[in-house]
Amino acid sequence: MSLRLFYLFTMQVDIPLRADAGQYFRIAMNVVQYGVFSIADPQSGVPLPDSFRAPGFPAVIALPLALGSDIGTTYWYVLLMQALIGAAIAMVMFALARRWLSRNYAFGAGLLIAVWPHLITQGGYVLTETMFGGLVVGAIFLLVRASESGRPFIYAIAGATVAAAALVNQMIILLPFLLLVAILPAKRYLQTTIFLVAALSLPALWAVRDAHTESPQGHSGGERLFENVMIGLEPDFVDYHHAPNLPAGIAAKRVMEGRELYAQDKSAAYAAVFARIRHAPLYYAMWFAQKPALLWQWSIVQGAGDIYVYPMLASPFENNPLYRFIAAFCYGLNTPLAVAAFVMALLVLLSIWRKGLRTEDRALLLCVLTFCYAELVYTTLTPDARYANPFRPLEIVLSVTLLARLAGYVLSHRAKRNNYANSHKPNTGLGLMK
């Protein structure tokens, strides 16, 4: 918490309410002033409703505005809330990892989560990543507690937490079905049903609302999803954002052309995307093979770069020795952690496929399934390190788990070798004399 608060009070964002952050604030202001969910400028009069954004995060911003706070006070309310959530994530992941790791290894994982630069800097923007990550981690922990106790009430709370995460970021909406792999073997069908109903009801109701909302052109959730699909399928999307005048950037302008086609004919727009894949399958296969590395890389692409989404006028990661050391240390660990997390996830899935799910493995499996879900969704769509940030706590815990397993194997092998050597020592009789 101290690391996060010091960062907040010493950093300075260049135009903090730009782009996505500005949209979240405009939605909150429109809800408070007009009772309309819209990203339109509230100063332009009563806006038309739209479905471009999920409702969860704007609702959090709207609360202090509705209570009479001004924009500046609300801005700091959100940042301080995110600092608290970021610190809580490290604590919850420590408690979760204690289900299968020793105290020392779990503490090491929690410490890495507490100091990881991306998880600190993301709390300095009015963006969804911190809240979304906290809800995902909280949902996993609550589902583990529910499976341990068997109490329907805790299953309901876990499902409601998943629903809250889906209302902050709709990409998580299908995760509850994947998590059934870990909770169904317990044969608690009533509790599982309660979990699913709690997890899906509110997001489904909001989806119905979106489906019946005539959004202005360019402001619908369908157009936003299609844009993510387009960017996710464009190998040159980096140049599209940073160098639009280069040949690769010019080629990536088909993203905008695709959006225009989507506004006219949704089916034709998706057909054009899949036609390009069929035309050059090897080219796109090679692109998809690279996307996992892009998702877990150090530098954020759709932003200012390095560990920043928006440009910074000041940051302790640039001018404070402690923060610079933390950044350098974590930068060296970034790629090894990603590789280790993938290996550990694969080993867990293979072990459960061969031996079945043991009760003591359920917490670890829930982390693996959520990690794999994030990998599948975000490498299919936009493979940007910004979108991996909410799941970095899971990546860190899985990588530390692999380290613990390897260390345990080495120690066990060394102990067996020493026991074998001791049992085959020649008996010289010196032991009796002693």
KABEL-V803690 format. One record per backbone hydrogen bond with DSSP energy under -1.0 kcal/mol. NH is the residue of the N-H (numbers start at 1). CO is the residue of the C=O. If there is no record, write none. Layout:
BEGIN
nh/co
NH/CO
NH/CO
END
This chain:
BEGIN
nh/co
5/1
6/2
7/3
8/4
9/5
11/7
12/314
14/311
21/18
22/18
23/19
24/20
25/21
26/22
27/23
28/24
29/25
30/26
31/27
32/28
33/29
34/30
36/30
44/41
50/37
51/219
56/167
59/55
60/56
61/57
62/58
63/59
65/61
66/62
67/63
68/65
69/64
74/70
75/71
76/72
77/73
78/74
79/75
80/76
81/77
82/78
83/79
84/80
85/81
86/82
87/83
88/84
89/85
90/86
91/87
92/88
93/89
94/90
95/91
96/92
97/93
98/94
99/96
100/97
101/97
106/102
107/103
108/104
109/105
110/106
111/107
112/108
113/109
114/110
115/111
116/112
120/116
121/117
122/118
124/121
125/122
127/125
132/128
133/129
134/130
135/131
136/132
137/133
138/134
139/135
140/136
141/137
142/138
143/139
144/140
145/141
146/142
147/143
148/144
149/145
150/146
155/151
156/152
157/153
158/154
159/155
160/156
161/157
162/158
163/159
164/160
165/161
166/162
167/163
169/165
172/169
173/170
175/172
178/174
179/175
181/178
182/179
183/179
184/180
187/184
189/187
192/188
193/189
194/190
195/191
196/192
197/193
198/194
199/195
200/196
201/197
204/200
205/201
206/202
207/203
208/204
209/205
210/206
211/207
212/208
213/210
215/213
219/216
224/220
225/221
226/222
227/223
228/224
229/225
230/226
231/227
232/228
233/229
234/231
237/234
240/236
241/237
242/238
243/239
246/243
250/246
251/247
252/248
253/250
254/251
255/252
257/253
258/254
259/255
260/256
261/257
262/258
263/259
265/261
269/265
270/266
271/267
272/268
273/269
274/270
275/271
276/272
277/273
278/274
279/275
280/276
284/280
285/281
286/282
287/283
288/284
289/285
294/290
295/291
296/292
300/306
303/301
305/308
308/305
313/12
314/12
318/315
319/315
320/316
324/320
325/321
326/322
327/323
328/324
329/325
330/326
331/327
332/328
333/329
334/330
337/333
338/334
339/335
340/336
341/337
342/338
343/339
344/340
345/341
346/342
347/343
348/344
349/345
350/346
351/347
352/348
353/349
354/350
355/351
356/352
361/358
362/359
365/361
366/362
367/363
368/364
369/365
370/366
371/367
372/368
373/369
374/370
375/371
376/372
377/373
378/374
379/375
380/376
381/377
384/382
387/384
391/388
392/389
395/391
396/392
397/393
398/394
399/395
400/396
401/397
402/398
403/399
404/400
405/401
406/402
407/403
408/404
409/405
410/406
411/407
412/408
413/409
414/410
415/411
416/412
417/413
418/414
419/415
420/416
421/417
422/418
423/419
424/420
425/422
433/429
434/430
END
